[in-house]
Amino acid sequence: MSWTIAEHADAEALAEACATRLGAALDEALRQRGCAVLAAAGGRTAPPILRRLAAQPRDWSAVTVAPTDERWVAAEHPDSNLRALREAFAGAPGLRWQPLVPPRPQGPADATLANTAFTLFDEAFDAVLLGMGGDGHFASLFPGAPTPADALAADGRADAVAVVPDPLPASAPHARVSLTLARLLRSRCLLLAASGADKRAVLRRAAEAGADPRRWPVAALLHAPGAPLEIHWSP
Ligand SMILES: O=C1O[C@H](COP(=O)(O)O)[C@@H](O)[C@H](O)[C@H]1O
């Protein structure tokens, strides 16, 4: 993959640039097809971008949003990415949602709902906004054995996988359902937003030739063939 990195002065400038880029991609889809689909990360970096995006005027009732990944928790749980996305898009009337997990998940994490939904919906995304953790995970594709190898393959077959990170991340200690690299690459516009010197260092390590995606999952994204990845970083 060819990727670019834009370094912004601060988090506000990053959020504004990403919201502008995502908005342009959605508007292009609305012009071309009359509808648009966005996949967006949860966590802390994405919501300020999405609040700015939601403030842009467009026919939001023609836009569908799916999380790039979801924690195996109820839809109203404080750690639910869908809940965070719904809050960020509170100012976007009529928006439609494509959840990845059932509203009241029970038992072990299971990607059946997500795989069924994305088998029925086979179109490429119009835009994807990814975040990245300090361990190099994106969506919920974490370092180490917990993530099935196929999930980090650019030509993997599944749309979504269930993941139990080991160790569970302290900030959101839950099993997850994540879209796979192959599904996320099928997008007309692919952004990754990250802040902080630690994440800039991770991106440098992952960009090196031969970087191991099992150690730095984002390396699979940086080195995948396909549409160009636009990285936006701020201190
Ligand atoms: O757990 C998650 O973490 C990543 C990165 O989050 P951030 O708070 O460091 O921006 C996020 O992209 C993902 O959606 C989320 O589930």
Ligand as a Chemical Component Dictionary entry (heavy atoms), coordinates in Angstrom:
data_LIG
# 
_chem_comp.id                   LIG 
_chem_comp.type                 NON-POLYMER 
_chem_comp.pdbx_formal_charge   0 
_chem_comp.three_letter_code    LIG 
# 
loop_
_chem_comp_atom.comp_id 
_chem_comp_atom.atom_id 
_chem_comp_atom.alt_atom_id 
_chem_comp_atom.type_symbol 
_chem_comp_atom.charge 
_chem_comp_atom.model_Cartn_x 
_chem_comp_atom.model_Cartn_y 
_chem_comp_atom.model_Cartn_z 
_chem_comp_atom.pdbx_ordinal 
LIG O1 O1 O 0 -10.024 -0.105 21.681 1  
LIG C1 C1 C 0 -9.990  0.660  20.741 2  
LIG O2 O2 O 0 -8.868  1.381  20.518 3  
LIG C2 C2 C 0 -8.567  1.981  19.257 4  
LIG C3 C3 C 0 -7.630  3.156  19.531 5  
LIG O3 O3 O 0 -8.283  4.036  20.429 6  
LIG P1 P1 P 0 -7.665  5.431  20.904 7  
LIG O4 O4 O 0 -8.441  5.765  22.152 8  
LIG O5 O5 O 0 -6.216  5.178  21.218 9  
LIG O6 O6 O 0 -7.867  6.401  19.801 10 
LIG C4 C4 C 0 -9.833  2.405  18.533 11 
LIG O7 O7 O 0 -9.513  2.831  17.228 12 
LIG C5 C5 C 0 -10.817 1.251  18.509 13 
LIG O8 O8 O 0 -11.980 1.570  17.775 14 
LIG C6 C6 C 0 -11.191 0.913  19.930 15 
LIG O9 O9 O 0 -12.125 -0.138 20.037 16 
# 
loop_
_chem_comp_bond.comp_id 
_chem_comp_bond.atom_id_1 
_chem_comp_bond.atom_id_2 
_chem_comp_bond.value_order 
_chem_comp_bond.pdbx_ordinal 
LIG O1 C1 DOUB 1  
LIG C1 O2 SING 2  
LIG C1 C6 SING 3  
LIG O2 C2 SING 4  
LIG C2 C3 SING 5  
LIG C2 C4 SING 6  
LIG C3 O3 SING 7  
LIG O3 P1 SING 8  
LIG P1 O4 DOUB 9  
LIG P1 O5 SING 10 
LIG P1 O6 SING 11 
LIG C4 O7 SING 12 
LIG C4 C5 SING 13 
LIG C5 O8 SING 14 
LIG C5 C6 SING 15 
LIG C6 O9 SING 16 
# 
